[in-house]
Amino acid sequence: MNEEFILNMLTLHGINYNKYGNEQDKQAFTNWMNKLQHHKNFSNLEEACNYFIAWGERDEKLSA
């Protein structure tokens, strides 16, 4: 499993949870965030969240 796939799954489940409020998407988002933490060897979830946010902001700038 590669980083891009993990980030895409986080995006998918994050959008679905915000749009539909489905508890399954919330849990899936948490699980994928844990996978990102382990994949990147972050010491905690906060580092993984910050990385995901920075990735999204960078991607947003590229598509503008």
C-alpha positions in Angstrom: 0.0 0.0 0.0 1.5 3.3 -1.0 1.2 6.8 0.4 -0.9 8.2 -2.4 -3.5 5.5 -2.0 -3.8 6.2 1.8 -4.2 9.9 1.2 -6.9 9.3 -1.5 -8.8 7.0 0.9 -8.6 9.6 3.7 -10.0 12.2 1.2 -12.8 9.9 0.1 -13.9 9.0 3.6 -13.5 12.5 4.9 -15.7 14.0 2.2 -18.3 11.2 2.6 -18.4 11.7 6.4 -18.8 15.5 6.0 -21.5 15.1 3.4 -23.5 12.2 4.7 -22.5 11.9 8.4 -22.1 8.2 8.1 -20.4 6.6 11.1 -18.7 4.0 8.9 -16.9 6.7 7.0 -15.8 8.3 10.3 -14.4 5.0 11.5 -12.8 4.3 8.1 -11.2 7.8 8.2 -9.7 7.1 11.6 -8.4 3.7 10.4 -6.7 5.3 7.3 -5.2 8.0 9.5 -3.7 5.3 11.6 -2.3 3.6 8.5 -0.8 7.0 7.4 0.8 7.4 10.8 2.4 4.0 10.6 3.4 4.3 7.0 5.2 7.6 7.5 6.5 6.5 11.0 4.9 9.5 12.7 5.1 9.4 16.5 1.4 10.4 17.0 -1.8 11.0 15.1 -1.4 14.8 15.3 1.7 14.6 13.1 -0.3 12.4 10.6 -3.2 14.9 10.6 -0.9 17.8 10.1 0.8 16.0 7.2 -2.6 15.3 5.6 -3.7 18.9 6.0 -0.5 20.2 4.4 -0.9 17.7 1.6 -4.4 18.9 0.9 -3.4 22.5 1.0 -0.5 21.9 -1.4 -2.8 19.9 -3.8 -5.3 22.7 -3.6 -2.7 25.3 -4.7 -1.6 23.1 -7.6 -5.1 22.9 -9.0 -5.9 26.6 -8.7 
